[in-house]
């Protein structure tokens, strides 16, 4: 699972060092990679959740190094939009997506010919660098019905792009229903992959009735922002360790950590690392208490990747301790009853 710059940028930020507003997530610190936390942004900033991939290739006349061409195409148009598919961002490919779309089983070079170009699908209307604006895009002949994998015609070659997915903003108080409807769920759902917090795939769900039941549970969840879920995480810390080393800043709604001495016995019981002494940190460093809290909150968490028939994917983070699903730009509330039903279907 596998993100591009947007997800990497969010995952690499040390959120414990940043004071954010009500809608700023504070506790999801796992690095987003193949099995990553979904780290939603706040407010009106909509996160595009779906994996964006792209594979680069030459036309049949010339073969070039995949690595150099891939870098060149990423520089040209790492994030592009088409005039015919509103709200969908496309990114150039990585090795993982070659495998996902059945193009290659490894990271070797790929060469495609003119016969791989399908029907015209639209024109690049926006591109971060503006170099690709006006370029024509086509269906990939191997996937004639997929809008999630497209070919963009360059001056002397082609580039294959895949969609991150729809940009969706879910206002506070609203449910996931409209967002999931945009993806055609549950009708278009083909599978749900379930990963644990160590990025291990624990189950793949393809049974239609199970997918429908899971979606039915999720679409009724409302966006409650981040203050209340953060309060629940702090409460879980206090109940586990009986102290206020981790606390909620009521003004900002974010989680804070105290510079304290960690009891060596407690520390060694949950971590292989040994810190000891008075906790201090310089800029960019994490307090041991942060790692302890992170481990507590993430140990029972799951990541769900919902894939639809068009190839789009939705990434969701399920955190039982906070009774929430993180999705798009919010934290969505789960009742105890919904959690019991969801656990039975996922595990």
Short mmCIF file of the C-alpha atoms (twelve columns), coordinates in Angstrom:
data_MODEL
# 
_entry.id   MODEL 
# 
loop_
_atom_site.group_PDB 
_atom_site.id 
_atom_site.type_symbol 
_atom_site.label_atom_id 
_atom_site.label_alt_id 
_atom_site.label_comp_id 
_atom_site.label_asym_id 
_atom_site.label_seq_id 
_atom_site.Cartn_x 
_atom_site.Cartn_y 
_atom_site.Cartn_z 
_atom_site.pdbx_PDB_model_num 
ATOM 1   C CA . UNK A 1   0.000   0.000   0.000   1 
ATOM 2   C CA . UNK A 2   1.752   2.601   -1.152  1 
ATOM 3   C CA . UNK A 3   1.336   6.225   -1.287  1 
ATOM 4   C CA . UNK A 4   2.707   9.039   -3.244  1 
ATOM 5   C CA . UNK A 5   3.969   12.456  -2.145  1 
ATOM 6   C CA . UNK A 6   0.693   13.585  -0.568  1 
ATOM 7   C CA . UNK A 7   0.448   10.625  1.770   1 
ATOM 8   C CA . UNK A 8   4.187   10.583  2.437   1 
ATOM 9   C CA . UNK A 9   4.150   14.257  3.334   1 
ATOM 10  C CA . UNK A 10  1.354   13.700  5.837   1 
ATOM 11  C CA . UNK A 11  2.945   10.593  7.291   1 
ATOM 12  C CA . UNK A 12  6.405   12.080  7.770   1 
ATOM 13  C CA . UNK A 13  5.221   15.060  9.799   1 
ATOM 14  C CA . UNK A 14  5.913   14.751  13.527  1 
ATOM 15  C CA . UNK A 15  2.452   15.745  14.680  1 
ATOM 16  C CA . UNK A 16  3.505   15.938  18.313  1 
ATOM 17  C CA . UNK A 17  5.509   19.049  17.445  1 
ATOM 18  C CA . UNK A 18  2.708   20.867  15.681  1 
ATOM 19  C CA . UNK A 19  -0.210  22.616  17.385  1 
ATOM 20  C CA . UNK A 20  -3.215  22.340  15.148  1 
ATOM 21  C CA . UNK A 21  -6.817  23.321  15.135  1 
ATOM 22  C CA . UNK A 22  -9.944  21.343  16.069  1 
ATOM 23  C CA . UNK A 23  -9.895  19.360  12.888  1 
ATOM 24  C CA . UNK A 24  -6.176  18.508  12.862  1 
ATOM 25  C CA . UNK A 25  -5.351  14.830  13.490  1 
ATOM 26  C CA . UNK A 26  -2.744  14.478  16.231  1 
ATOM 27  C CA . UNK A 27  -2.205  10.845  17.004  1 
ATOM 28  C CA . UNK A 28  -1.744  8.922   13.764  1 
ATOM 29  C CA . UNK A 29  2.029   8.862   13.412  1 
ATOM 30  C CA . UNK A 30  2.712   5.597   11.615  1 
ATOM 31  C CA . UNK A 31  4.567   6.098   8.390   1 
ATOM 32  C CA . UNK A 32  2.274   5.595   5.453   1 
ATOM 33  C CA . UNK A 33  3.653   3.014   3.094   1 
ATOM 34  C CA . UNK A 34  2.213   -0.225  1.740   1 
ATOM 35  C CA . UNK A 35  0.068   -0.631  4.816   1 
ATOM 36  C CA . UNK A 36  -0.386  2.833   6.109   1 
ATOM 37  C CA . UNK A 37  -2.443  4.872   8.429   1 
ATOM 38  C CA . UNK A 38  -4.916  7.102   6.766   1 
ATOM 39  C CA . UNK A 39  -3.988  10.513  8.144   1 
ATOM 40  C CA . UNK A 40  -6.843  12.869  7.305   1 
ATOM 41  C CA . UNK A 41  -6.379  16.584  7.027   1 
ATOM 42  C CA . UNK A 42  -8.745  18.980  8.750   1 
ATOM 43  C CA . UNK A 43  -11.418 21.409  7.799   1 
ATOM 44  C CA . UNK A 44  -12.254 21.824  4.179   1 
ATOM 45  C CA . UNK A 45  -9.085  20.139  2.959   1 
ATOM 46  C CA . UNK A 46  -10.236 16.945  1.255   1 
ATOM 47  C CA . UNK A 47  -7.820  14.036  1.180   1 
ATOM 48  C CA . UNK A 48  -7.689  11.923  -1.900  1 
ATOM 49  C CA . UNK A 49  -7.496  8.479   -0.380  1 
ATOM 50  C CA . UNK A 50  -7.063  6.197   -3.253  1 
ATOM 51  C CA . UNK A 51  -3.759  4.885   -4.387  1 
ATOM 52  C CA . UNK A 52  -2.302  6.794   -7.270  1 
ATOM 53  C CA . UNK A 53  -0.020  4.856   -9.515  1 
ATOM 54  C CA . UNK A 54  1.606   5.161   -12.845 1 
ATOM 55  C CA . UNK A 55  3.777   3.144   -15.138 1 
ATOM 56  C CA . UNK A 56  5.963   4.763   -17.719 1 
ATOM 57  C CA . UNK A 57  6.704   3.362   -21.108 1 
ATOM 58  C CA . UNK A 58  7.945   4.199   -24.578 1 
ATOM 59  C CA . UNK A 59  6.116   3.612   -27.818 1 
ATOM 60  C CA . UNK A 60  7.248   0.600   -29.793 1 
ATOM 61  C CA . UNK A 61  9.977   2.489   -31.618 1 
ATOM 62  C CA . UNK A 62  12.445  2.980   -28.774 1 
ATOM 63  C CA . UNK A 63  13.340  1.309   -25.496 1 
ATOM 64  C CA . UNK A 64  14.707  3.357   -22.602 1 
ATOM 65  C CA . UNK A 65  15.592  2.916   -18.956 1 
ATOM 66  C CA . UNK A 66  12.441  2.627   -16.836 1 
ATOM 67  C CA . UNK A 67  13.958  4.425   -13.875 1 
ATOM 68  C CA . UNK A 68  15.054  7.508   -15.809 1 
ATOM 69  C CA . UNK A 69  11.798  7.751   -17.739 1 
ATOM 70  C CA . UNK A 70  9.740   7.269   -14.613 1 
ATOM 71  C CA . UNK A 71  11.567  10.113  -12.886 1 
ATOM 72  C CA . UNK A 72  11.160  12.348  -15.928 1 
ATOM 73  C CA . UNK A 73  7.434   11.739  -16.163 1 
ATOM 74  C CA . UNK A 74  6.931   12.237  -12.451 1 
ATOM 75  C CA . UNK A 75  8.655   15.596  -12.745 1 
ATOM 76  C CA . UNK A 76  6.408   16.494  -15.679 1 
ATOM 77  C CA . UNK A 77  3.079   15.608  -14.191 1 
ATOM 78  C CA . UNK A 78  3.014   14.022  -10.807 1 
ATOM 79  C CA . UNK A 79  -0.557  15.134  -10.190 1 
ATOM 80  C CA . UNK A 80  -2.855  15.769  -13.131 1 
ATOM 81  C CA . UNK A 81  -6.601  16.213  -13.742 1 
ATOM 82  C CA . UNK A 82  -8.727  15.574  -16.828 1 
ATOM 83  C CA . UNK A 83  -11.422 17.876  -18.141 1 
ATOM 84  C CA . UNK A 84  -13.866 14.957  -18.426 1 
ATOM 85  C CA . UNK A 85  -13.471 13.343  -14.979 1 
ATOM 86  C CA . UNK A 86  -14.173 15.981  -12.350 1 
ATOM 87  C CA . UNK A 87  -12.400 15.735  -9.021  1 
ATOM 88  C CA . UNK A 88  -10.124 12.791  -9.801  1 
ATOM 89  C CA . UNK A 89  -6.368  13.219  -9.456  1 
ATOM 90  C CA . UNK A 90  -4.005  10.982  -11.420 1 
ATOM 91  C CA . UNK A 91  -0.401  10.174  -10.499 1 
ATOM 92  C CA . UNK A 92  2.396   8.488   -12.382 1 
ATOM 93  C CA . UNK A 93  3.165   4.918   -11.466 1 
ATOM 94  C CA . UNK A 94  5.420   2.967   -9.143  1 
ATOM 95  C CA . UNK A 95  6.526   -0.681  -9.168  1 
ATOM 96  C CA . UNK A 96  3.804   -1.731  -6.786  1 
ATOM 97  C CA . UNK A 97  1.060   -0.674  -9.119  1 
ATOM 98  C CA . UNK A 98  2.580   -2.520  -12.054 1 
ATOM 99  C CA . UNK A 99  1.998   -5.625  -9.994  1 
ATOM 100 C CA . UNK A 100 -1.470  -4.541  -8.871  1 
ATOM 101 C CA . UNK A 101 -2.664  -4.018  -12.415 1 
ATOM 102 C CA . UNK A 102 -0.963  -7.166  -13.666 1 
ATOM 103 C CA . UNK A 103 1.535   -5.324  -15.857 1 
ATOM 104 C CA . UNK A 104 4.674   -6.815  -14.371 1 
ATOM 105 C CA . UNK A 105 5.558   -9.196  -11.566 1 
ATOM 106 C CA . UNK A 106 8.727   -7.280  -10.668 1 
ATOM 107 C CA . UNK A 107 10.309  -3.877  -11.117 1 
ATOM 108 C CA . UNK A 108 11.804  -4.474  -14.577 1 
ATOM 109 C CA . UNK A 109 11.406  -2.162  -17.552 1 
ATOM 110 C CA . UNK A 110 8.162   -2.099  -19.514 1 
ATOM 111 C CA . UNK A 111 7.660   -1.330  -23.191 1 
ATOM 112 C CA . UNK A 112 4.233   -0.714  -24.712 1 
ATOM 113 C CA . UNK A 113 3.209   -0.049  -28.284 1 
ATOM 114 C CA . UNK A 114 0.602   1.984   -30.133 1 
ATOM 115 C CA . UNK A 115 -1.800  -0.924  -29.784 1 
ATOM 116 C CA . UNK A 116 -1.995  -0.243  -26.034 1 
ATOM 117 C CA . UNK A 117 -3.758  3.082   -26.623 1 
ATOM 118 C CA . UNK A 118 -7.524  2.773   -26.210 1 
ATOM 119 C CA . UNK A 119 -10.322 5.258   -26.780 1 
ATOM 120 C CA . UNK A 120 -9.832  8.972   -26.182 1 
ATOM 121 C CA . UNK A 121 -10.951 9.814   -22.641 1 
ATOM 122 C CA . UNK A 122 -10.141 13.506  -22.186 1 
ATOM 123 C CA . UNK A 123 -7.533  16.234  -22.052 1 
ATOM 124 C CA . UNK A 124 -5.253  17.213  -19.187 1 
ATOM 125 C CA . UNK A 125 -6.856  20.322  -17.706 1 
ATOM 126 C CA . UNK A 126 -4.600  20.857  -14.707 1 
ATOM 127 C CA . UNK A 127 -1.124  19.717  -13.752 1 
ATOM 128 C CA . UNK A 128 1.114   20.827  -10.895 1 
ATOM 129 C CA . UNK A 129 3.876   21.814  -13.272 1 
ATOM 130 C CA . UNK A 130 1.566   22.852  -16.150 1 
ATOM 131 C CA . UNK A 131 3.772   20.962  -18.647 1 
ATOM 132 C CA . UNK A 132 1.058   18.433  -19.464 1 
ATOM 133 C CA . UNK A 133 -1.931  20.769  -19.743 1 
ATOM 134 C CA . UNK A 134 -3.591  20.196  -23.111 1 
ATOM 135 C CA . UNK A 135 -2.133  16.724  -23.594 1 
ATOM 136 C CA . UNK A 136 -4.569  14.029  -24.691 1 
ATOM 137 C CA . UNK A 137 -5.415  11.077  -22.485 1 
ATOM 138 C CA . UNK A 138 -6.687  7.651   -23.504 1 
ATOM 139 C CA . UNK A 139 -8.012  4.482   -21.965 1 
ATOM 140 C CA . UNK A 140 -5.405  1.786   -21.488 1 
ATOM 141 C CA . UNK A 141 -6.426  -0.944  -23.951 1 
ATOM 142 C CA . UNK A 142 -5.915  -3.702  -21.377 1 
ATOM 143 C CA . UNK A 143 -8.435  -1.990  -19.116 1 
ATOM 144 C CA . UNK A 144 -10.973 -0.484  -21.570 1 
ATOM 145 C CA . UNK A 145 -13.621 0.200   -18.916 1 
ATOM 146 C CA . UNK A 146 -11.272 1.584   -16.254 1 
ATOM 147 C CA . UNK A 147 -11.009 5.321   -15.745 1 
ATOM 148 C CA . UNK A 148 -8.469  4.665   -13.004 1 
ATOM 149 C CA . UNK A 149 -5.634  3.809   -15.379 1 
ATOM 150 C CA . UNK A 150 -5.001  6.079   -18.361 1 
ATOM 151 C CA . UNK A 151 -2.405  6.826   -21.039 1 
ATOM 152 C CA . UNK A 152 -1.199  10.403  -21.569 1 
ATOM 153 C CA . UNK A 153 0.392   11.230  -24.910 1 
ATOM 154 C CA . UNK A 154 3.667   13.156  -24.618 1 
ATOM 155 C CA . UNK A 155 5.825   14.705  -27.343 1 
ATOM 156 C CA . UNK A 156 7.842   11.578  -28.129 1 
ATOM 157 C CA . UNK A 157 6.413   8.886   -25.854 1 
ATOM 158 C CA . UNK A 158 3.532   7.981   -23.565 1 
ATOM 159 C CA . UNK A 159 3.033   7.901   -19.822 1 
ATOM 160 C CA . UNK A 160 0.673   5.681   -17.885 1 
ATOM 161 C CA . UNK A 161 -1.138  7.275   -14.937 1 
ATOM 162 C CA . UNK A 162 -3.471  5.863   -12.329 1 
ATOM 163 C CA . UNK A 163 -6.024  7.626   -10.163 1 
ATOM 164 C CA . UNK A 164 -5.731  8.419   -6.513  1 
ATOM 165 C CA . UNK A 165 -9.487  8.672   -6.540  1 
ATOM 166 C CA . UNK A 166 -12.106 11.335  -5.946  1 
ATOM 167 C CA . UNK A 167 -11.376 14.364  -3.819  1 
ATOM 168 C CA . UNK A 168 -14.098 14.259  -1.196  1 
ATOM 169 C CA . UNK A 169 -14.878 16.733  1.568   1 
ATOM 170 C CA . UNK A 170 -17.195 15.549  4.328   1 
ATOM 171 C CA . UNK A 171 -18.300 18.453  6.558   1 
ATOM 172 C CA . UNK A 172 -18.555 18.084  10.308  1 
ATOM 173 C CA . UNK A 173 -21.778 16.338  11.260  1 
ATOM 174 C CA . UNK A 174 -22.222 14.690  7.869   1 
ATOM 175 C CA . UNK A 175 -22.004 10.941  7.330   1 
ATOM 176 C CA . UNK A 176 -19.921 8.908   4.889   1 
ATOM 177 C CA . UNK A 177 -22.980 8.089   2.797   1 
ATOM 178 C CA . UNK A 178 -22.477 10.694  0.051   1 
ATOM 179 C CA . UNK A 179 -18.748 9.984   -0.189  1 
ATOM 180 C CA . UNK A 180 -19.274 6.253   -0.554  1 
ATOM 181 C CA . UNK A 181 -22.083 6.823   -3.057  1 
ATOM 182 C CA . UNK A 182 -19.629 8.766   -5.217  1 
ATOM 183 C CA . UNK A 183 -17.553 5.599   -5.476  1 
ATOM 184 C CA . UNK A 184 -20.598 3.484   -6.269  1 
ATOM 185 C CA . UNK A 185 -20.506 1.603   -2.982  1 
ATOM 186 C CA . UNK A 186 -21.595 -0.932  -2.070  1 
ATOM 187 C CA . UNK A 187 -22.656 -2.022  -5.595  1 
ATOM 188 C CA . UNK A 188 -19.210 -1.510  -7.166  1 
ATOM 189 C CA . UNK A 189 -17.224 -2.910  -4.232  1 
ATOM 190 C CA . UNK A 190 -15.129 -5.890  -5.306  1 
ATOM 191 C CA . UNK A 191 -12.971 -6.496  -2.239  1 
ATOM 192 C CA . UNK A 192 -11.857 -5.190  1.132   1 
ATOM 193 C CA . UNK A 193 -8.320  -5.817  2.349   1 
ATOM 194 C CA . UNK A 194 -7.780  -5.772  6.106   1 
ATOM 195 C CA . UNK A 195 -4.307  -5.030  7.504   1 
ATOM 196 C CA . UNK A 196 -3.070  -4.922  11.073  1 
ATOM 197 C CA . UNK A 197 -0.932  -2.091  12.483  1 
ATOM 198 C CA . UNK A 198 2.241   -3.929  11.430  1 
ATOM 199 C CA . UNK A 199 1.186   -3.777  7.781   1 
ATOM 200 C CA . UNK A 200 0.340   -7.461  7.660   1 
ATOM 201 C CA . UNK A 201 -2.589  -8.540  5.507   1 
ATOM 202 C CA . UNK A 202 -4.899  -10.492 7.767   1 
ATOM 203 C CA . UNK A 203 -7.940  -10.930 5.556   1 
ATOM 204 C CA . UNK A 204 -9.285  -10.242 2.068   1 
ATOM 205 C CA . UNK A 205 -13.063 -9.957  1.885   1 
ATOM 206 C CA . UNK A 206 -14.709 -10.623 -1.469  1 
ATOM 207 C CA . UNK A 207 -18.070 -11.994 -0.392  1 
ATOM 208 C CA . UNK A 208 -20.726 -9.620  -1.681  1 
ATOM 209 C CA . UNK A 209 -22.924 -9.813  1.423   1 
ATOM 210 C CA . UNK A 210 -19.962 -9.064  3.728   1 
ATOM 211 C CA . UNK A 211 -18.930 -6.042  1.668   1 
ATOM 212 C CA . UNK A 212 -22.475 -4.726  1.749   1 
ATOM 213 C CA . UNK A 213 -22.751 -5.170  5.511   1 
ATOM 214 C CA . UNK A 214 -19.431 -3.409  6.152   1 
ATOM 215 C CA . UNK A 215 -20.362 -0.484  3.907   1 
ATOM 216 C CA . UNK A 216 -23.772 -0.273  5.563   1 
ATOM 217 C CA . UNK A 217 -22.085 0.141   8.958   1 
ATOM 218 C CA . UNK A 218 -19.617 2.751   7.721   1 
ATOM 219 C CA . UNK A 219 -21.961 4.988   5.739   1 
ATOM 220 C CA . UNK A 220 -23.984 5.775   8.851   1 
ATOM 221 C CA . UNK A 221 -20.936 7.091   10.745  1 
ATOM 222 C CA . UNK A 222 -20.840 10.880  11.216  1 
ATOM 223 C CA . UNK A 223 -17.843 13.190  11.107  1 
ATOM 224 C CA . UNK A 224 -17.229 14.344  14.700  1 
ATOM 225 C CA . UNK A 225 -13.894 16.076  14.145  1 
ATOM 226 C CA . UNK A 226 -10.798 15.173  16.130  1 
ATOM 227 C CA . UNK A 227 -11.224 16.589  19.623  1 
ATOM 228 C CA . UNK A 228 -13.584 13.881  20.852  1 
ATOM 229 C CA . UNK A 229 -11.558 10.958  19.411  1 
ATOM 230 C CA . UNK A 230 -8.417  12.498  20.906  1 
ATOM 231 C CA . UNK A 231 -10.176 12.710  24.283  1 
ATOM 232 C CA . UNK A 232 -10.967 9.003   24.037  1 
ATOM 233 C CA . UNK A 233 -7.342  8.166   23.301  1 
ATOM 234 C CA . UNK A 234 -6.176  10.201  26.283  1 
ATOM 235 C CA . UNK A 235 -8.729  8.423   28.452  1 
ATOM 236 C CA . UNK A 236 -7.401  5.066   27.250  1 
ATOM 237 C CA . UNK A 237 -3.901  6.153   28.289  1 
ATOM 238 C CA . UNK A 238 -5.052  7.271   31.732  1 
ATOM 239 C CA . UNK A 239 -6.976  4.034   32.304  1 
ATOM 240 C CA . UNK A 240 -3.966  1.957   31.275  1 
ATOM 241 C CA . UNK A 241 -1.178  3.823   33.086  1 
ATOM 242 C CA . UNK A 242 -3.039  5.895   35.689  1 
ATOM 243 C CA . UNK A 243 -1.262  9.190   35.026  1 
ATOM 244 C CA . UNK A 244 -1.602  12.391  32.998  1 
ATOM 245 C CA . UNK A 245 1.671   12.150  31.088  1 
ATOM 246 C CA . UNK A 246 -0.552  12.302  28.004  1 
ATOM 247 C CA . UNK A 247 -3.289  14.938  28.109  1 
ATOM 248 C CA . UNK A 248 -5.719  16.834  25.912  1 
ATOM 249 C CA . UNK A 249 -5.218  20.518  25.197  1 
ATOM 250 C CA . UNK A 250 -8.850  21.636  25.331  1 
ATOM 251 C CA . UNK A 251 -8.173  24.879  23.493  1 
ATOM 252 C CA . UNK A 252 -6.726  23.274  20.374  1 
ATOM 253 C CA . UNK A 253 -8.250  19.809  20.744  1 
ATOM 254 C CA . UNK A 254 -4.830  18.220  20.262  1 
ATOM 255 C CA . UNK A 255 -2.909  15.676  22.324  1 
ATOM 256 C CA . UNK A 256 0.105   16.858  24.347  1 
ATOM 257 C CA . UNK A 257 2.910   14.988  26.086  1 
ATOM 258 C CA . UNK A 258 4.767   15.854  29.291  1 
ATOM 259 C CA . UNK A 259 8.514   15.742  29.807  1 
ATOM 260 C CA . UNK A 260 8.580   13.189  32.617  1 
ATOM 261 C CA . UNK A 261 10.547  10.264  33.978  1 
ATOM 262 C CA . UNK A 262 9.268   6.955   32.640  1 
ATOM 263 C CA . UNK A 263 9.083   4.110   35.132  1 
ATOM 264 C CA . UNK A 264 11.612  1.589   33.825  1 
ATOM 265 C CA . UNK A 265 9.475   -1.442  34.681  1 
ATOM 266 C CA . UNK A 266 6.455   -0.122  32.810  1 
ATOM 267 C CA . UNK A 267 8.567   0.963   29.913  1 
ATOM 268 C CA . UNK A 268 10.355  -2.348  29.495  1 
ATOM 269 C CA . UNK A 269 7.057   -4.193  29.639  1 
ATOM 270 C CA . UNK A 270 5.785   -2.579  26.464  1 
ATOM 271 C CA . UNK A 271 8.914   -1.817  24.496  1 
ATOM 272 C CA . UNK A 272 12.184  -3.424  23.528  1 
ATOM 273 C CA . UNK A 273 13.854  -0.036  23.750  1 
ATOM 274 C CA . UNK A 274 15.236  1.353   27.011  1 
ATOM 275 C CA . UNK A 275 15.237  5.073   27.563  1 
ATOM 276 C CA . UNK A 276 15.511  5.837   31.285  1 
ATOM 277 C CA . UNK A 277 16.348  9.141   32.906  1 
ATOM 278 C CA . UNK A 278 14.614  12.445  32.473  1 
ATOM 279 C CA . UNK A 279 12.904  12.842  29.154  1 
ATOM 280 C CA . UNK A 280 14.088  15.739  27.093  1 
ATOM 281 C CA . UNK A 281 13.941  16.253  23.396  1 
ATOM 282 C CA . UNK A 282 15.435  18.472  20.774  1 
ATOM 283 C CA . UNK A 283 13.594  19.606  17.697  1 
ATOM 284 C CA . UNK A 284 12.522  16.667  15.557  1 
ATOM 285 C CA . UNK A 285 12.896  14.079  18.337  1 
ATOM 286 C CA . UNK A 286 10.123  12.126  20.019  1 
ATOM 287 C CA . UNK A 287 9.586   11.655  23.719  1 
ATOM 288 C CA . UNK A 288 9.535   8.048   24.950  1 
ATOM 289 C CA . UNK A 289 6.026   8.663   26.263  1 
ATOM 290 C CA . UNK A 290 4.943   9.400   22.714  1 
ATOM 291 C CA . UNK A 291 6.160   6.007   21.565  1 
ATOM 292 C CA . UNK A 292 4.392   4.341   24.473  1 
ATOM 293 C CA . UNK A 293 1.141   6.105   23.634  1 
ATOM 294 C CA . UNK A 294 1.542   5.313   19.967  1 
ATOM 295 C CA . UNK A 295 1.970   1.633   20.721  1 
ATOM 296 C CA . UNK A 296 -1.044  1.559   23.010  1 
ATOM 297 C CA . UNK A 297 -3.338  3.275   20.538  1 
ATOM 298 C CA . UNK A 298 -2.236  1.382   17.445  1 
ATOM 299 C CA . UNK A 299 -1.992  -2.179  18.745  1 
ATOM 300 C CA . UNK A 300 -5.609  -3.067  17.937  1 
ATOM 301 C CA . UNK A 301 -5.992  -0.754  14.967  1 
ATOM 302 C CA . UNK A 302 -6.729  -1.915  11.442  1 
ATOM 303 C CA . UNK A 303 -6.446  -0.429  7.999   1 
ATOM 304 C CA . UNK A 304 -9.189  -1.167  5.511   1 
ATOM 305 C CA . UNK A 305 -8.712  -0.756  1.782   1 
ATOM 306 C CA . UNK A 306 -11.965 -0.871  -0.154  1 
ATOM 307 C CA . UNK A 307 -11.517 -1.444  -3.879  1 
ATOM 308 C CA . UNK A 308 -14.257 -0.812  -6.437  1 
ATOM 309 C CA . UNK A 309 -14.684 -2.321  -9.884  1 
ATOM 310 C CA . UNK A 310 -13.268 0.774   -11.612 1 
ATOM 311 C CA . UNK A 311 -9.974  0.305   -9.795  1 
ATOM 312 C CA . UNK A 312 -10.347 3.149   -7.304  1 
ATOM 313 C CA . UNK A 313 -9.421  2.408   -3.710  1 
ATOM 314 C CA . UNK A 314 -10.511 3.967   -0.428  1 
ATOM 315 C CA . UNK A 315 -8.204  3.792   2.604   1 
ATOM 316 C CA . UNK A 316 -9.723  3.831   6.068   1 
ATOM 317 C CA . UNK A 317 -8.124  3.624   9.491   1 
ATOM 318 C CA . UNK A 318 -10.122 1.827   12.173  1 
ATOM 319 C CA . UNK A 319 -9.089  2.699   15.740  1 
ATOM 320 C CA . UNK A 320 -11.162 0.797   18.344  1 
ATOM 321 C CA . UNK A 321 -9.755  2.728   21.318  1 
ATOM 322 C CA . UNK A 322 -11.067 5.982   19.868  1 
ATOM 323 C CA . UNK A 323 -14.197 4.326   18.435  1 
ATOM 324 C CA . UNK A 324 -13.543 5.971   15.105  1 
ATOM 325 C CA . UNK A 325 -12.936 5.444   11.430  1 
ATOM 326 C CA . UNK A 326 -10.533 7.972   9.916   1 
ATOM 327 C CA . UNK A 327 -11.547 8.772   6.363   1 
ATOM 328 C CA . UNK A 328 -11.266 11.638  3.929   1 
ATOM 329 C CA . UNK A 329 -11.096 14.814  6.066   1 
ATOM 330 C CA . UNK A 330 -12.616 13.583  9.295   1 
ATOM 331 C CA . UNK A 331 -12.897 11.152  12.182  1 
ATOM 332 C CA . UNK A 332 -16.161 9.262   11.974  1 
ATOM 333 C CA . UNK A 333 -17.877 8.037   15.114  1 
ATOM 334 C CA . UNK A 334 -18.537 4.359   15.830  1 
ATOM 335 C CA . UNK A 335 -20.905 3.163   18.525  1 
ATOM 336 C CA . UNK A 336 -20.112 0.082   20.576  1 
ATOM 337 C CA . UNK A 337 -22.824 -1.815  18.700  1 
ATOM 338 C CA . UNK A 338 -21.352 -0.862  15.310  1 
ATOM 339 C CA . UNK A 339 -17.882 -1.876  16.472  1 
ATOM 340 C CA . UNK A 340 -19.075 -5.332  17.500  1 
ATOM 341 C CA . UNK A 341 -20.664 -5.889  14.104  1 
ATOM 342 C CA . UNK A 342 -17.614 -4.518  12.289  1 
ATOM 343 C CA . UNK A 343 -15.182 -6.665  14.291  1 
ATOM 344 C CA . UNK A 344 -17.179 -9.788  13.517  1 
ATOM 345 C CA . UNK A 345 -17.011 -9.053  9.790   1 
ATOM 346 C CA . UNK A 346 -13.364 -7.980  9.676   1 
ATOM 347 C CA . UNK A 347 -11.753 -10.607 11.866  1 
# 
